[in-house]
Amino acid sequence: MKRLAIIAAVLAFAAATGAAMLDLAPAAIDLRTPAAAHLAQSGVSHPVTAVLLNYRAYDTLLEIAVLLLALLAILAVAGTPAAAPPQASDPVVQTLARLVAPLAVVVAVYLLWAGAFRPGGAFQAGAVLAAAAVLLHLAGLLRGWGFPPLRLRLGLAAGFAVFLTVAAVLAMRGALLEYPPDTAGMLILLIESGLTFSLGLILAGLFLCLAHEDETS
Amino acid sequence: MTSGLLFALVGIALFGLGAAGVLLIGHLLRRILAFNLMGSGAFLVLVGLAQRNDVPDPVPQAMVLTGIVVAVAATALALALARRLQALTGRLDLPEDDDA
């Protein structure tokens, strides 16, 4: 009875929302024109990157804070047993992982650079870096993390720290995260580099902090 | 019907499937997956509606990009909590589900 009620409610919701979509009026606020009009002052030429790191950089600042918070919560939940040695894996897989990891770093740097004028950017680059770390771990070449040592903790926080420093300096000059148009491109590249580095570590940490528990238990 | 609208409709279907999964499935891993499906449906609605006109709106696309990363973090946290629950109690479903 309860199952039927839930299924009926979900179907009714989907039907009502779908009908609303088919009959949707044009958006009351059109953000495409202002987004395109100020693109020249934003420091980048790709509109999505301009939204992420200039118009709504505040969102991105809080996003990296959320990621850091999630990793801290995972470290708190997962406990702190010593990292176990990696499990041995097929030598073919290990060789392949050794070949792919440096390529992944090159791809990440390219994505970071390309973000200014085409799809790409810090988050995609960080995801590629993290994927390389996960691959190395699965191939048995990289240990799962116990409690991260000081150097690693500094690396995890570096992206957020760089972003926060830029925001604080700009807040003293005027509004929060309002870049001067002539240095906007450099500032965005600086923030994105920090973000890529830390995001790679954080996303890899989300996996590796959970992975080490598996090996010890 | 434009392809953007089709994306939005598929997004609604995915959201509905995910919502039904979260409400009906007791196993926590499958429930986390269903919750992710809900998230993917919402992202697809945002991206689809952003491009229903000829020029795509970059603001929802940037929001989705932010949302995907936060969803990954939330999923990892949920998995960590589920594993902790399994380590402590040896089961992967919530005790109050038994009453239903």
Boltz contact constraints between the chains, C-beta under 6 A:
constraints:
  - contact:
      token1: [A, 6]
      token2: [B, 23]
      max_distance: 6.0
  - contact:
      token1: [A, 6]
      token2: [B, 24]
      max_distance: 6.0
  - contact:
      token1: [A, 10]
      token2: [B, 16]
      max_distance: 6.0
  - contact:
      token1: [A, 10]
      token2: [B, 19]
      max_distance: 6.0
  - contact:
      token1: [A, 10]
      token2: [B, 20]
      max_distance: 6.0
  - contact:
      token1: [A, 14]
      token2: [B, 12]
      max_distance: 6.0
  - contact:
      token1: [A, 14]
      token2: [B, 16]
      max_distance: 6.0
  - contact:
      token1: [A, 17]
      token2: [B, 12]
      max_distance: 6.0
  - contact:
      token1: [A, 18]
      token2: [B, 9]
      max_distance: 6.0
  - contact:
      token1: [A, 18]
      token2: [B, 12]
      max_distance: 6.0
  - contact:
      token1: [A, 21]
      token2: [B, 8]
      max_distance: 6.0
  - contact:
      token1: [A, 31]
      token2: [B, 57]
      max_distance: 6.0
  - contact:
      token1: [A, 31]
      token2: [B, 59]
      max_distance: 6.0
  - contact:
      token1: [A, 32]
      token2: [B, 55]
      max_distance: 6.0
  - contact:
      token1: [A, 32]
      token2: [B, 57]
      max_distance: 6.0
  - contact:
      token1: [A, 35]
      token2: [B, 58]
      max_distance: 6.0
  - contact:
      token1: [A, 47]
      token2: [B, 58]
      max_distance: 6.0
  - contact:
      token1: [A, 48]
      token2: [B, 58]
      max_distance: 6.0
  - contact:
      token1: [A, 48]
      token2: [B, 61]
      max_distance: 6.0
  - contact:
      token1: [A, 48]
      token2: [B, 62]
      max_distance: 6.0
  - contact:
      token1: [A, 51]
      token2: [B, 58]
      max_distance: 6.0
  - contact:
      token1: [A, 51]
      token2: [B, 59]
      max_distance: 6.0
  - contact:
      token1: [A, 51]
      token2: [B, 62]
      max_distance: 6.0
  - contact:
      token1: [A, 52]
      token2: [B, 62]
      max_distance: 6.0
  - contact:
      token1: [A, 59]
      token2: [B, 66]
      max_distance: 6.0
  - contact:
      token1: [A, 63]
      token2: [B, 66]
      max_distance: 6.0
  - contact:
      token1: [A, 66]
      token2: [B, 70]
      max_distance: 6.0
  - contact:
      token1: [A, 67]
      token2: [B, 73]
      max_distance: 6.0
  - contact:
      token1: [A, 70]
      token2: [B, 73]
      max_distance: 6.0
  - contact:
      token1: [A, 70]
      token2: [B, 77]
      max_distance: 6.0
  - contact:
      token1: [A, 73]
      token2: [B, 77]
      max_distance: 6.0
  - contact:
      token1: [A, 74]
      token2: [B, 77]
      max_distance: 6.0
  - contact:
      token1: [A, 74]
      token2: [B, 80]
      max_distance: 6.0
  - contact:
      token1: [A, 77]
      token2: [B, 80]
      max_distance: 6.0
  - contact:
      token1: [A, 77]
      token2: [B, 84]
      max_distance: 6.0
  - contact:
      token1: [A, 78]
      token2: [B, 80]
      max_distance: 6.0
  - contact:
      token1: [A, 123]
      token2: [B, 69]
      max_distance: 6.0
  - contact:
      token1: [A, 206]
      token2: [B, 76]
      max_distance: 6.0
  - contact:
      token1: [A, 210]
      token2: [B, 80]
      max_distance: 6.0
